[in-house]
Amino acid sequence: MVNRQIDVRQRYDLAIVGGGIYGCSLLWEAARRGVSAILLERDDFCSQTSANTLKVIHSGIRYLQSMDLRRVRESVVERDTLMCVAPHLVRPLPCLMPTTRSLTRSRTVMAAAFRAFDLIHAAGRHAPARLRRNHTISRGECLRRVPWLESEAGLTGAALWYDAQVVNAERLGLEFVLTAQALGADAYNHAEVEHLHLEQGGAAEVVVRDTLNGQRVNVPARAVVLTAGSGAAQLLSQWRDASTTCEQFIRGVNIVADRQLGPLAVGRVAAGGDGSSHRLLFAAPWEGRSIIGTWYFADGSGTHSAGSGPPRISESELALCLADIARTFPGGPLRPDEVSLIHTGLLPAERGGARDGALLPSDRERIFRVPLGVANSRVFYVSGVKYTTARRVAEKTLRLAASDLDVGTPVRPPWESPLCGGGIHDFEQFVHDKKREYEHLAAAAAIERLAGLYGTRMEEIMTIASAEQSLREPIPGCPDVMRAELLFVLETEQASTVCDAIIRRTGIGARGRPRPEAVEYFAEVMGRYLGWDEALKRKNVAALEDYYARLDVSGTLLASPAEGGRIR
């Protein structure tokens, strides 16, 4: 890692440009089928929109409202698959929606929807999910579980169903990559694609610049798939006739709040300032906090450019979000100092059916061959907004490219192919066993945290820790994080920047700004390991500071450096 080089070992069958969840899933599915593939991501894997989600893996129940049974089936299979291949990262999430006497929100209608869902779920072959059954509950039971719904007008009870939550969305994408690499695929973060050279007959050569050391290489490939979201527009703009493939985007916003509203994810229709129905908001428990969302705003092209990090929101937009939360959830208005982080990402959008023609998130993925003016173009474009079905989209993409590539059939179905760190039958029992096994090396909280982030790969961290006493000590400012963990992610997980390590590998910066002493420790250790000079260390620290600056106002940043996770 100290002197990394992008090593082009062959002409690849497939070059994937963009390392969000769509690109990471595609790399894994290609590797499972024996397709030689390389993934190129200009920042870090799942560092942009794929990291900035509500973190809910949906079962597809909401598609029953439009009778889209195919999408219900697809979503529930993918939810169950993710829970099987990465049980340490994708865990059951009980969800509750209050019912009223209105036709569309009554207990009778919801009970009928659940019966239909159960029939769809039971049909066909799919991953075995260890979830309780969806059902409706009485008004009294609803208030026992969520007392603050007492204020819900006409409350008759609630619909209670089970989706799943991806505890660390970035690590799930990374584990797709690590597993694909173990199968022979290549993947590079901080590798920016600058140009595509197309040849008659459809082959391509991808020009890549290593943003860490400036190295440029040409990557030959029989086919190219663009999964770069808003960044794909820059590449497509190189060809005049590609303009029809460029999409519009909107900013999706989710608020991470210190206030936890309970153990259930609760969906509630927010009221506008005039008391009218406004939007459906969900508040989901996450890591001792709540994630609340989602809001959508115009793309903000004036405040964001491709490659500049997550988009920002204005003070007025944040005020709108906080006002919605105050009208919808308990405890009074959410104060700015209770906001740990603002999750923002750019999502493909389309015009809605409302009179104002407002942009809304695209309802379906787009997968097509890009007409680039050469015979038999082998450049494909993929976009979508559903984290849940990214792996399924990868399958569809490979089917489209099957005429250009020798795409085989995996030996095992996806739910029988655990990711690196997966392969855990009972996660709770796994955590219990590891606490007992390693109680002589670390506190129970530290072991539980490692199990929840790395799954079975935590064994490698404990091996490092057992070799040297100093590596068992906590990182300054992080009492539950052993120093061995940083060494592990540097050696095995392509952590090349402070942001990579703090936010997306160890996760200590994913919930809010870490303490200054932790940042300094990461910069110092990584600097020694990767050969940074003082200027590069300071640049890395500055990049971390910029990550938390999601408010687009002069001098207003998320969080004070002294106390993690605050807006000032």
PyMOL commands that set and color helices and strands:
alter all, ss='L'
color gray80, all
select helices_A, chain A and resi 21-32+49-51+61-66+69-85+103-105+107-122+139-145+147-151+169-182+229-236+240-245+315-328+336-338+390-403+414-416+427-437+444-467+469-472+483-492+498-505+516-530+534-547
alter helices_A, ss='H'
color red, helices_A
select strands_A, chain A and resi 12-17+37-40+56-57+90-99+135-138+157-166+186-188+191-198+204-210+216-226+248-257+265-271+277-286+289-298+339-351+359-361+366-369+379-383+474-475+478-482+558-560+563-567
alter strands_A, ss='S'
color yellow, strands_A
deselect
rebuild
show_as cartoon
